[in-house]
Amino acid sequence: MDITNFSTFGSCSSRNIFNSRINKYYKKYFRINKSVEAQTLISLMSEPIEFNEEEINSPSKYDNQCVIDDLSKNFLNVVEQDFVDYIIMDTLFDVAANVIIYDENQYLTLTRRIAKTDFYNSVEDYRKINIFDNFEEYYYCWTKACDNFFKFVYANCEHTKIILNCSRSTYKYHDSNGNICKNTRFEKLSNKFNRFRNLLDKYILENFDVEVLKFDTDTCIDQNHIFGVRPTHFEEDYYIEKNQQLLQIIKNNEIGFNNEKNIQYREEYRKEIIQSFGIENIPVYDRLILNKKRNSIEKNIQKKLRKYNTARIDIKNKSFEPEKNSLNSVKIDNYTDFNLAYSYPSWFENEYGKGLLINSRMNFLKFDIIVKGDGQLHIYLRSPNNSVKKKKRPIYLRYTKFCIDNKNIFKKPKLAHHDRPYVYKQDVKDGERLTVYLEWMPF
């Protein structure tokens, strides 16, 4: 039997299958190529992030390599060049990690490894999302990334098959007498992670042609694992079983597992695994996933995400003589967004004049400002106020272009939120008309 080439993308439950200190005999059958640990699909399928290697300076060389992999997004390019037979992937970090929205189409996996680096300490004004606190936004981003992952493999790695490792976190272990006990510290965390991993694995199984590594729910934590006690550091039986499953997958493909009978068998096997997840009783999944088609989900998500794409523009013509109870104000005309909302709120009116508030979610906006009264025009570029239970959660917008009368106001994009706007000031005369053009995007 020839040696089979593997790469892994996910967690130690996949990578440790190919560690000879844990799985002693794997080299008889398998060769491990490029592997990436602790990266999310959202990060992998986004644009690379520039970095200075001197800033990737955690004490561990392995940790530094994990950070470099996350920043460079090079996993699939290496797999393409190495002619890998199989990619084993799992979804642990897609559930367990926060994702930093670094820039336009640039995402970063927030792990303990990157948090130790100078690069992380230099990142400012970022927003992070995860599957628990930002479910709809995160799930939308993740499914898009997942689709792109498989599209890339299908288009560029025709010889490569993908195996989904349906491993799960566990909290069971054997005590010194061989009795099965519970690690109560891990129990709540495992249940939380596993429920959401069921959802992500289900999406992959229902939409893509993958092989499957099935997980035995009786699997126990290894109390003497070389990498410490963790919910995904298993006893030796787990790795022996994975060897057997992988050998069977290889054998099936060698003897022509694509005939009609075997395809039917594989479909039934996948359905059996999906049913074993038991996610139909989880209300949020039932509401958002199980009872809707994907396009309906996307429409719902887009509606809820509108506030993350809404520009709030406050405009005021401040009088130079407030002691005279100025009637300074502004009007807008010729605006390109027919759904634009504007108002003159009472809190924005004082002795300096009356201010105007604009909301638009088109990503670009052109309009004219008509000035009433001599004064200084103040334009505040911000995002909507976002408070949940009296706690402020800033929504960041990236203003990429700002022109007045075809003159660029700034050369580089500006990041802003409700309480930290970008402020522009210009002296104006009564009756003056200015043409404003803006472009922005979510951050």
N, C-alpha and C positions, 0 to 999 in steps of 0.2 A: 504493500500500500504506500502510495506517494505521500510525502509530507504536505499538509494543507496549510495555506497561508491565511492568517487571521489578522484583523485589526479590531480594536474595541473602542466604543464611544459611550461613555456613561460613568459608571461608578466602579468601586472595587469589587462588587459582586460579579462583574463581567471581567475586569482586568485580572483579578486574582486566580481565575481559571488557568491563567498562563504564568503562574509564579511557581517555580520549581521548589521553593521552600514550603509551599502549601500543597500544590498538586504535583507530586514528585515525578510522575511519568508522562506528563503532557508532551514532552519533546519527542517521544516515540512516534507521535501522530501529527502534532501541530507545530507550526512556527508562528511566533507573534511578530507582527510588523508594527507600524505606527499605531499608537494608542493614545487616546486623550481621555483624561479623567476630570470630572468636576466642571464640565462646560455644558451650558444649556444649548438646545437647538436654536433658540432665538438669537443667542450670541453667535453661534457658529455660522449661521446663514446671513448675518449682517456684514457690513463692510469692515475691512481691517482697520485697526486703530494704530496710529503712529505712536512710537514710544522710544525712549532712550534706554538701552539695556542697563545702564548704570542705575536707573531708577527701579529696576526689578531686582530687589536686593533683600529678600527674606533670607533667613539663615540656611534654609534647605535648598539644595540645587534642584531637587525634584519639584519642590513647590514653585520655584522660579520657572521651571520648564512648563508647569501647568498654567501659570500666568501668561507666559509668552504664547503658548498655544491658544489661549483664550483671546488674546489681543490680535494675533496674526491671522486667525481663522483659516489655517492652512491644512486642516485634517483631510478634507476630501481631495485636495490637490495632491497630497502625498499618496493617498490611497490610489488615486488614478494612475500615478507614475509607478507604483510598486506592484501593480497587477495582483491585488489582494483577492483571494477566493471568496472570503466571507467577512462581512462587518457584523460584529455583535454589538447591539445597542441596547441600552436600558434608559428608563425615564426618571431615575431617582433625583438627579439634580435639577431636572425640569420642574420638579415639585419642591425640592428642599431649598433651592437657592433663590435669592433676590436677583433681579436683572436691573442693571443700571442703564437708563436711557442716556447715552453719552453724547450723541449728536444725531444728525439726520441719518437714518438707517445705520446707526452704529450703536450696538448694545454690548454690554459687558456683564459677565457673570460675577456677582459679588460673593466671594468665598473668604474664608479665614486666610487663605493663602495670599490673595491680592491685598487684603487689608493690612498685611505686614510690610507692604512695599512703599517706597517713596512715591511711586507713580500714583498710587491710590490717594495718598495725602495731598497730591497736587490737583486732584479733580475737584472742581468747584461747581456749586449750583446744579447738582444733578437730581433727577427724580428716579426713584426705584419702584419696581412693581414686582408682585409675586402672585401665585395662583390663589392664595388664601384671601388677601386683602383687595385684590384687583382682578377678581375672577374673569369677568367678561372681557376686559381689555387684554389680560394676559392670555386667555384661551384663544382669542382672536389672533394675537401675534404668534402664538405657538403653532396653531394649525397652519398658518401661512408659512412659517419656517419649516414645518414638517413637510408640507407639500413641496417646497423648494429643495429640501434635502433629497427626497426621493426622485424628483425630476432630474437633479444633477447626477445621481447615481445611474438612473436609467439611461441618460443621454451620454455619459462619459465613462462609465465603468460597466460595460455590458457583460463582462465576465464575472462581475462581483454580485453575490447574493447577500441579502440582509437577513440576519437572524435577530428577532426580538427576544431579549431575555426578560421573561416575566417574573423575575425575582421580586421579592418583597422584603420590607423590613420586618424583623421579628423580635419578640421579647421573651421567648422560651429558652431555657437552658437546662442542662443536666447538672444536678448537684453532685457532691462527692459520692453519694450512694446510688447514683444513676436515676434518681427521681427527676421528673420534669417539673421545673419551677418557673415562676414569672419574674422578670425584671420589671418592677412596677414603674421605674423611671423611663423605660423604653416603651411601655405598653401604649400609653396615650399618644406618643409621638408616632409609633408605628401605625396605629389605627388611622391617624390623621393623614399621614403620607400615603398609605396604601389605598385609601378611598379615592384620592385624586389620581394616583398612578393607574388605577383601574380605568378611569376615564380616558387618560392619554393613550394607554395601551389599546383600549377599545377602538379609538380613532384610527390608530395605525392598522390594526387587524381588519377593520372594516373597509379600509380604503386602499391598502397596498398589499402586494404579493410578498409576504415574508415567511420565513421559517420561524419556528417558535421553540424556545427553551422553557419548558413548563416548570413551575415551582411547586415543590411539595410543602404544604402548609404545616407539616410536622417538623420542618427544618428548625434546628436549634442554633443559638449563638455558641461560639467556641469561647469558653471562659479563659482559655490559654492561647488565644490567637496571637500570632507574632506581631500584629499591628494593633493590638489592644481590643478591648471589649466594645463592640459597636453593633447596632441592629442589623448590619449587613456583613458582619464578619462571622462566617458560618463554620460549623463543624466539618470534618473531612468528608463525610458522606455526601454533602452538597456537591463538592468538586468531582468526586467519583461519578456521581449521577450525571453531572454535566458532560464529563468525558463520554459517557455512554450515549447520551442524547446527540452530541455533536457527531460522533462516529456513525450513528444511525442516519442523521441528516445527510452526511457525506455519501454514505452508501446508497441511500435512496436516489440522490442526484446522479450518481455514477451509473445506476442501472436504468435510468430514464424515468424519473419520477414525474415527468410531465405528460404521461399518457392520461387519457380521460378518466380511468378508474382511480388513479392515484391523485389526480387533481380533485376529484370528488371527495376522496378520503381526507385530503388536506383541508378542504373547505369545512368539512364536518368537524375536524379536529379544532379548527379555529373557532367555530361556533361554540363548541364545548367549552373552550377556554373563556370566551366572552361571557357565556352564561354563568360560569363559575365565579366571575367577578361580583355578581350580585349588586350591581349599582342601581337597579331599577327602583330601589326603595329610598334613594337619596333625593330629597325634594328639589334641590338646586339643579341637579343633573336632569331630573324628570322635566323640569320647567324649561331648561335652556337647551338641552341636548337631545334627550331621547324622543320627545314628542314633536320635534321640529326638523325640517329640512335645513341643510346648511345655509342656503341663501336667506332663509328667514332669520336664522341666528345672526348672520352678518348685518342684516338690516336693523335688527334690534340692538346689536352692539354699537353700530355706527350712530344710532340715535343717542345712546347713553354716552358715547364718546364725544358728542358735539362740543361740550364745554371745554374739552382738551384742545380743541381746534379754533376756539372763539377768541378773536381779538377784541379787546376793549380799549377804545381810544377816547380819552378825555381831552376836551379842547376848551380853553378859556382865554379870552382877550382881557388881560388885566390892565385896568386904567392906571395912568401915572398919577392921577389925582383922586385917590379914594375918598378923601375928605369931602368931595363934592357929590357923594352918593352916585357914582357913575352908573350910566345905563349901558355900559359896554357889553357887547355880546357878539356871537358869531352865528351864521347860518351855513348850511351845506346845500350843495346843488350838484346835479350831473353825476350822481353816484352810480357805480356799476353794479352794485349788489341790490337786486330788487327785494331781497328779504332782509335788508339792513334794518336794524332797529335803532332809533335814536330818541333822546329825551332831554329835557332841561330840569334835572332834579333840584328840589328846593335847597338841599344841602350844598349844592354847587353854586349858590348865588349869595353874594355879599356885597360890601361896598366897592369891591374891585370890579364887579360885573357879574354877568350870568353865564354859567358854563354849560357846555353841551357834552353829552355822553353817547358814544356810538358802540354798537355790538355787531360784529360781522364774523361769519365762519367760512368765507369763500376761499381763504388762503391768499387772496389778493384783493385790493380795493383801490379804486381811483375815485376821487371826489374833489369838488371845489369848496373852498372856505371863503365866505363873504364876510368881511370884517365890518363891524359897526363900532365906531369910536377909535380914536388914537390910543395906542397902548402897546403892551408886550404880549404877543401870542405865546401861550404855553400849550404844548401838545404832549400828553402822557401816553406812552405805549405800554400797555399792561395786559393782564389776563383777567378773567372773571374772578370774583371772590368765591372761595370754596371753603366752607366751614361745615364740619360734621360734629354735631353735639358740642357746639361752641369751641371746638378745636380747629384751628386753621391748618389746612393741608394745601400748600401752594401748588398751583398749576403753572408750569413753566411754558412760555412761548419763546420761540426763536424768531425774532424779526430779522429777515434776511435782506430786505431792501426798503429804503425810505428815501423818497425824493420829493422835493418841493420845487415846482416849476422846472422840472427836468434836471435839477441839481441834486446829486447824491449827498445825503446828509451824513451817512457813515460808510466807511470802507469795509468794515468787517461786521458780520451779523451780531446782533445784540440779544442777550438773554434777559427776559423780564418776567415778573409775576405781579400779582395784584398789589402787594405791599412793597415791591421794589421795581417801579416802572422805569423805563428809559424816558428822560425828559428833554424836550427840545424847546428852545426859546428864540423868539425873533421879534424885533420891533416892527409894528405895522401901523398903517394909516387908515383912517375912516374911509370906507368904500373899497378898500383894496381887496382883490380876488387872488387867491393862491390855489394852485392845483397840486394836490397831494396824491402820491402813489405809494402803496405799501404792499409788501409780501411777507408772509409769515408761515410757520409750520409748528406742529407740536414738538415738544422737546422730551 
